[in-house]
Amino acid sequence: MPRISPFEKYAEQYEEWFVENRWVYEAELRAVKAMLPVGGHGVEIGVGSGRFAEPLGIKIGVEPSKRMREIAQKRGIQVLDGVAEEVPFYDC
C-alpha cells in the first residue's frame, strides 16, 4: 500500500509550496525539460498534482492520491489511479 496520506492531507499546501518557491520550481522544470527527448511521448509515474506534467506537455499520469489526481485532472491531465509497482500499461 502506498503511503499517500500526507498527499491526501496536505494537497493544497503542496501546491502552495510551488507558488511560494517559484524559483526552485522553475529551476527544476528547466532541468527536467532539458532531459526529455524532443517530440517524445510519455507517462508520468507519480504525477501528483500535474504541476510538472502540464508545462512539459505530458498528457497521461499515474497517481495513487485521490486529491492529487483531482488537481492534476483540473490541469487537463488524464490520471489513472495506480502506483509505480503496478503500472497499468502493458507496453511500457
NUROPA-139275 format. One record per atom (N, C-alpha, C, O): atom name; x, y, z. Coordinates in nm, 2 decimals. Layout:
BEGIN
[CA,[X,Y,Z]]
...
end
This chain:
BEGIN
[N,[0.08,-0.12,0.00]]
[CA,[0.00,0.00,0.00]]
[C,[0.09,0.12,0.00]]
[O,[0.18,0.14,0.09]]
[N,[0.07,0.21,-0.09]]
[CA,[0.15,0.34,-0.10]]
[C,[0.12,0.43,0.02]]
[O,[0.01,0.43,0.07]]
[N,[0.22,0.50,0.06]]
[CA,[0.20,0.60,0.17]]
[C,[0.15,0.73,0.11]]
[O,[0.23,0.82,0.09]]
[N,[0.02,0.74,0.10]]
[CA,[-0.03,0.86,0.03]]
[C,[-0.10,0.96,0.13]]
[O,[-0.14,1.07,0.09]]
[N,[-0.11,0.92,0.26]]
[CA,[-0.19,1.01,0.35]]
[C,[-0.13,1.15,0.36]]
[O,[-0.21,1.24,0.37]]
[N,[0.00,1.17,0.35]]
[CA,[0.04,1.32,0.36]]
[C,[-0.01,1.39,0.23]]
[O,[-0.04,1.51,0.25]]
[N,[-0.01,1.33,0.12]]
[CA,[-0.06,1.40,0.00]]
[C,[-0.21,1.42,0.00]]
[O,[-0.26,1.52,-0.06]]
[N,[-0.28,1.33,0.07]]
[CA,[-0.43,1.35,0.08]]
[C,[-0.45,1.46,0.18]]
[O,[-0.54,1.55,0.15]]
[N,[-0.38,1.47,0.28]]
[CA,[-0.40,1.57,0.39]]
[C,[-0.35,1.71,0.35]]
[O,[-0.41,1.81,0.39]]
[N,[-0.23,1.71,0.28]]
[CA,[-0.17,1.84,0.25]]
[C,[-0.16,1.88,0.10]]
[O,[-0.07,1.95,0.06]]
[N,[-0.26,1.84,0.02]]
[CA,[-0.25,1.87,-0.12]]
[C,[-0.25,2.02,-0.15]]
[O,[-0.17,2.06,-0.24]]
[N,[-0.33,2.09,-0.08]]
[CA,[-0.33,2.24,-0.11]]
[C,[-0.20,2.30,-0.06]]
[O,[-0.14,2.39,-0.13]]
[N,[-0.14,2.26,0.05]]
[CA,[-0.01,2.31,0.10]]
[C,[0.10,2.27,0.00]]
[O,[0.19,2.35,-0.02]]
[N,[0.09,2.15,-0.05]]
[CA,[0.19,2.11,-0.15]]
[C,[0.19,2.21,-0.27]]
[O,[0.30,2.25,-0.32]]
[N,[0.07,2.24,-0.32]]
[CA,[0.06,2.33,-0.43]]
[C,[0.11,2.47,-0.40]]
[O,[0.18,2.53,-0.48]]
[N,[0.08,2.51,-0.28]]
[CA,[0.12,2.65,-0.23]]
[C,[0.27,2.66,-0.22]]
[O,[0.33,2.76,-0.25]]
[N,[0.34,2.55,-0.19]]
[CA,[0.48,2.55,-0.18]]
[C,[0.55,2.59,-0.31]]
[O,[0.64,2.67,-0.31]]
[N,[0.49,2.54,-0.42]]
[CA,[0.55,2.57,-0.55]]
[C,[0.52,2.72,-0.59]]
[O,[0.61,2.78,-0.66]]
[N,[0.42,2.78,-0.54]]
[CA,[0.39,2.92,-0.56]]
[C,[0.49,3.00,-0.48]]
[O,[0.55,3.10,-0.53]]
[N,[0.51,2.97,-0.35]]
[CA,[0.59,3.04,-0.27]]
[C,[0.74,3.03,-0.30]]
[O,[0.82,3.11,-0.28]]
[N,[0.78,2.92,-0.37]]
[CA,[0.92,2.89,-0.40]]
[C,[0.93,2.87,-0.55]]
[O,[0.99,2.78,-0.60]]
[N,[0.87,2.97,-0.62]]
[CA,[0.86,2.96,-0.77]]
[C,[1.00,2.94,-0.83]]
[O,[1.01,2.87,-0.93]]
[N,[1.10,3.01,-0.78]]
[CA,[1.24,3.00,-0.84]]
[C,[1.29,2.85,-0.84]]
[O,[1.36,2.81,-0.93]]
[N,[1.26,2.78,-0.73]]
[CA,[1.30,2.64,-0.72]]
[C,[1.22,2.56,-0.82]]
[O,[1.28,2.48,-0.89]]
[N,[1.09,2.58,-0.83]]
[CA,[1.01,2.51,-0.92]]
[C,[1.05,2.53,-1.06]]
[O,[1.07,2.43,-1.14]]
[N,[1.08,2.65,-1.10]]
[CA,[1.12,2.69,-1.24]]
[C,[1.26,2.62,-1.27]]
[O,[1.28,2.58,-1.38]]
[N,[1.35,2.62,-1.17]]
[CA,[1.48,2.56,-1.19]]
[C,[1.46,2.41,-1.22]]
[O,[1.52,2.35,-1.31]]
[N,[1.38,2.35,-1.14]]
[CA,[1.35,2.20,-1.15]]
[C,[1.29,2.17,-1.29]]
[O,[1.32,2.08,-1.36]]
[N,[1.19,2.26,-1.32]]
[CA,[1.12,2.24,-1.45]]
[C,[1.22,2.25,-1.57]]
[O,[1.21,2.17,-1.66]]
[N,[1.31,2.35,-1.56]]
[CA,[1.41,2.36,-1.67]]
[C,[1.50,2.24,-1.68]]
[O,[1.54,2.19,-1.78]]
[N,[1.54,2.19,-1.56]]
[CA,[1.63,2.07,-1.56]]
[C,[1.56,1.95,-1.61]]
[O,[1.62,1.87,-1.69]]
[N,[1.44,1.93,-1.58]]
[CA,[1.36,1.81,-1.63]]
[C,[1.34,1.82,-1.78]]
[O,[1.36,1.73,-1.85]]
[N,[1.30,1.94,-1.82]]
[CA,[1.28,1.97,-1.96]]
[C,[1.40,1.94,-2.05]]
[O,[1.39,1.89,-2.16]]
[N,[1.52,1.98,-2.00]]
[CA,[1.64,1.95,-2.07]]
[C,[1.67,1.81,-2.09]]
[O,[1.75,1.77,-2.18]]
[N,[1.62,1.72,-2.01]]
[CA,[1.64,1.58,-2.01]]
[C,[1.54,1.50,-2.10]]
[O,[1.57,1.38,-2.13]]
[N,[1.43,1.56,-2.13]]
[CA,[1.33,1.49,-2.21]]
[C,[1.36,1.49,-2.36]]
[O,[1.42,1.59,-2.41]]
[N,[1.33,1.39,-2.43]]
[CA,[1.35,1.38,-2.57]]
[C,[1.26,1.48,-2.64]]
[O,[1.14,1.49,-2.60]]
[N,[1.30,1.54,-2.75]]
[CA,[1.22,1.63,-2.83]]
[C,[1.11,1.55,-2.90]]
[O,[1.15,1.45,-2.97]]
[N,[0.99,1.59,-2.89]]
[CA,[0.88,1.53,-2.96]]
[C,[0.84,1.39,-2.91]]
[O,[0.77,1.32,-2.97]]
[N,[0.89,1.36,-2.79]]
[CA,[0.86,1.23,-2.73]]
[C,[0.72,1.23,-2.66]]
[O,[0.66,1.33,-2.64]]
[N,[0.68,1.11,-2.63]]
[CA,[0.56,1.09,-2.56]]
[C,[0.59,1.02,-2.43]]
[O,[0.68,0.94,-2.43]]
[N,[0.52,1.04,-2.33]]
[CA,[0.55,0.97,-2.20]]
[C,[0.43,0.97,-2.11]]
[O,[0.33,1.04,-2.13]]
[N,[0.45,0.90,-2.00]]
[CA,[0.36,0.89,-1.89]]
[C,[0.44,0.93,-1.77]]
[O,[0.55,0.88,-1.74]]
[N,[0.38,1.01,-1.68]]
[CA,[0.45,1.05,-1.56]]
[C,[0.40,0.96,-1.45]]
[O,[0.28,0.96,-1.42]]
[N,[0.49,0.88,-1.39]]
[CA,[0.45,0.80,-1.28]]
[C,[0.47,0.88,-1.15]]
[O,[0.57,0.94,-1.13]]
[N,[0.36,0.88,-1.07]]
[CA,[0.36,0.97,-0.96]]
[C,[0.34,1.12,-1.00]]
[O,[0.41,1.21,-0.97]]
[N,[0.24,1.14,-1.09]]
[CA,[0.21,1.27,-1.15]]
[C,[0.17,1.37,-1.05]]
[O,[0.18,1.49,-1.08]]
[N,[0.13,1.33,-0.93]]
[CA,[0.09,1.43,-0.83]]
[C,[-0.01,1.52,-0.88]]
[O,[-0.12,1.48,-0.93]]
[N,[0.01,1.65,-0.86]]
[CA,[-0.09,1.75,-0.90]]
[C,[-0.08,1.79,-1.04]]
[O,[-0.16,1.87,-1.09]]
[N,[0.01,1.73,-1.12]]
[CA,[0.03,1.76,-1.26]]
[C,[0.11,1.89,-1.28]]
[O,[0.12,1.94,-1.39]]
[N,[0.17,1.94,-1.17]]
[CA,[0.24,2.06,-1.17]]
[C,[0.36,2.06,-1.27]]
[O,[0.39,2.16,-1.33]]
[N,[0.42,1.94,-1.29]]
[CA,[0.53,1.93,-1.39]]
[C,[0.47,1.88,-1.52]]
[O,[0.52,1.92,-1.63]]
[N,[0.38,1.79,-1.52]]
[CA,[0.33,1.73,-1.64]]
[C,[0.27,1.84,-1.74]]
[O,[0.29,1.83,-1.86]]
[N,[0.19,1.93,-1.68]]
[CA,[0.12,2.03,-1.76]]
[C,[0.22,2.11,-1.85]]
[O,[0.21,2.11,-1.97]]
[N,[0.32,2.18,-1.79]]
[CA,[0.41,2.26,-1.87]]
[C,[0.50,2.17,-1.96]]
[O,[0.56,2.22,-2.06]]
[N,[0.52,2.05,-1.92]]
[CA,[0.61,1.96,-2.00]]
[C,[0.53,1.89,-2.12]]
[O,[0.59,1.82,-2.20]]
[N,[0.40,1.91,-2.12]]
[CA,[0.32,1.85,-2.23]]
[C,[0.29,1.70,-2.21]]
[O,[0.26,1.63,-2.30]]
[N,[0.30,1.65,-2.09]]
[CA,[0.27,1.52,-2.05]]
[C,[0.12,1.51,-2.03]]
[O,[0.07,1.57,-1.94]]
[N,[0.06,1.42,-2.11]]
[CA,[-0.09,1.42,-2.10]]
[C,[-0.15,1.31,-2.02]]
[O,[-0.26,1.31,-1.98]]
[N,[-0.06,1.21,-1.98]]
[CA,[-0.11,1.10,-1.90]]
[C,[-0.02,1.07,-1.78]]
[O,[0.10,1.08,-1.79]]
[N,[-0.08,1.05,-1.67]]
[CA,[-0.01,1.02,-1.55]]
[C,[-0.07,0.91,-1.46]]
[O,[-0.19,0.88,-1.48]]
[N,[0.01,0.86,-1.37]]
[CA,[-0.04,0.76,-1.28]]
[C,[-0.02,0.82,-1.14]]
[O,[0.09,0.87,-1.11]]
[N,[-0.12,0.81,-1.05]]
[CA,[-0.11,0.87,-0.92]]
[C,[-0.21,0.80,-0.82]]
[O,[-0.32,0.78,-0.85]]
[N,[-0.16,0.76,-0.70]]
[CA,[-0.24,0.69,-0.61]]
[C,[-0.33,0.78,-0.52]]
[O,[-0.43,0.74,-0.47]]
[N,[-0.29,0.91,-0.51]]
[CA,[-0.36,1.00,-0.42]]
[C,[-0.48,1.06,-0.49]]
[O,[-0.46,1.13,-0.59]]
[N,[-0.60,1.04,-0.44]]
[CA,[-0.72,1.09,-0.50]]
[C,[-0.72,1.24,-0.51]]
[O,[-0.75,1.30,-0.61]]
[N,[-0.68,1.31,-0.40]]
[CA,[-0.68,1.46,-0.40]]
[C,[-0.58,1.51,-0.50]]
[O,[-0.61,1.61,-0.57]]
[N,[-0.46,1.45,-0.51]]
[CA,[-0.37,1.49,-0.61]]
[C,[-0.42,1.47,-0.76]]
[O,[-0.40,1.55,-0.85]]
[N,[-0.48,1.35,-0.78]]
[CA,[-0.54,1.32,-0.91]]
[C,[-0.64,1.43,-0.95]]
[O,[-0.64,1.47,-1.06]]
[N,[-0.72,1.47,-0.85]]
[CA,[-0.82,1.57,-0.88]]
[C,[-0.76,1.70,-0.93]]
[O,[-0.81,1.76,-1.02]]
[N,[-0.65,1.74,-0.87]]
[CA,[-0.58,1.87,-0.91]]
[C,[-0.53,1.85,-1.04]]
[O,[-0.54,1.94,-1.13]]
[N,[-0.46,1.74,-1.07]]
[CA,[-0.40,1.71,-1.20]]
[C,[-0.51,1.71,-1.31]]
[O,[-0.48,1.76,-1.42]]
[N,[-0.62,1.65,-1.28]]
[CA,[-0.73,1.64,-1.38]]
[C,[-0.78,1.78,-1.41]]
[O,[-0.81,1.81,-1.53]]
[N,[-0.78,1.87,-1.32]]
[CA,[-0.82,2.01,-1.34]]
[C,[-0.72,2.08,-1.44]]
[O,[-0.75,2.17,-1.50]]
[N,[-0.60,2.03,-1.44]]
[CA,[-0.49,2.08,-1.53]]
[C,[-0.50,2.01,-1.67]]
[O,[-0.42,2.04,-1.75]]
[N,[-0.59,1.92,-1.69]]
[CA,[-0.61,1.86,-1.82]]
[C,[-0.53,1.73,-1.83]]
[O,[-0.52,1.68,-1.95]]
[N,[-0.48,1.68,-1.73]]
[CA,[-0.40,1.56,-1.73]]
[C,[-0.50,1.44,-1.71]]
[O,[-0.58,1.44,-1.63]]
[N,[-0.48,1.34,-1.80]]
[CA,[-0.56,1.21,-1.78]]
[C,[-0.48,1.13,-1.68]]
[O,[-0.37,1.09,-1.70]]
[N,[-0.54,1.11,-1.56]]
[CA,[-0.47,1.05,-1.45]]
[C,[-0.54,0.91,-1.41]]
[O,[-0.66,0.90,-1.39]]
[N,[-0.46,0.81,-1.41]]
[CA,[-0.50,0.68,-1.37]]
[C,[-0.47,0.65,-1.23]]
[O,[-0.36,0.69,-1.18]]
[N,[-0.55,0.59,-1.15]]
[CA,[-0.53,0.55,-1.01]]
[C,[-0.43,0.43,-1.01]]
[O,[-0.47,0.33,-1.06]]
[N,[-0.31,0.45,-0.96]]
[CA,[-0.22,0.34,-0.96]]
[C,[-0.09,0.38,-0.89]]
[O,[-0.07,0.50,-0.85]]
[N,[0.00,0.29,-0.88]]
[CA,[0.14,0.31,-0.83]]
[C,[0.24,0.25,-0.92]]
[O,[0.21,0.17,-1.01]]
[N,[0.36,0.30,-0.90]]
[CA,[0.47,0.26,-0.99]]
[C,[0.49,0.11,-1.00]]
[O,[0.53,0.05,-1.10]]
[N,[0.48,0.04,-0.89]]
[CA,[0.50,-0.10,-0.88]]
[C,[0.40,-0.18,-0.96]]
[O,[0.42,-0.30,-0.99]]
[N,[0.29,-0.12,-1.00]]
[CA,[0.18,-0.19,-1.07]]
[C,[0.13,-0.09,-1.18]]
[O,[0.01,-0.07,-1.19]]
[N,[0.22,-0.05,-1.27]]
[CA,[0.18,0.05,-1.37]]
[C,[0.07,-0.02,-1.46]]
[O,[0.09,-0.13,-1.51]]
[N,[-0.04,0.05,-1.48]]
[CA,[-0.15,-0.01,-1.56]]
[C,[-0.13,0.00,-1.71]]
[O,[-0.22,0.01,-1.79]]
[N,[0.00,-0.01,-1.76]]
[CA,[0.03,-0.01,-1.90]]
[C,[0.11,-0.13,-1.94]]
[O,[0.20,-0.17,-1.87]]
[N,[0.07,-0.20,-2.04]]
[CA,[0.13,-0.33,-2.07]]
[C,[0.24,-0.32,-2.17]]
[O,[0.32,-0.41,-2.19]]
[N,[0.25,-0.20,-2.24]]
[CA,[0.35,-0.19,-2.34]]
[C,[0.46,-0.10,-2.30]]
[O,[0.54,-0.04,-2.39]]
[N,[0.48,-0.08,-2.17]]
[CA,[0.59,0.01,-2.12]]
[C,[0.71,-0.07,-2.09]]
[O,[0.81,-0.02,-2.05]]
end
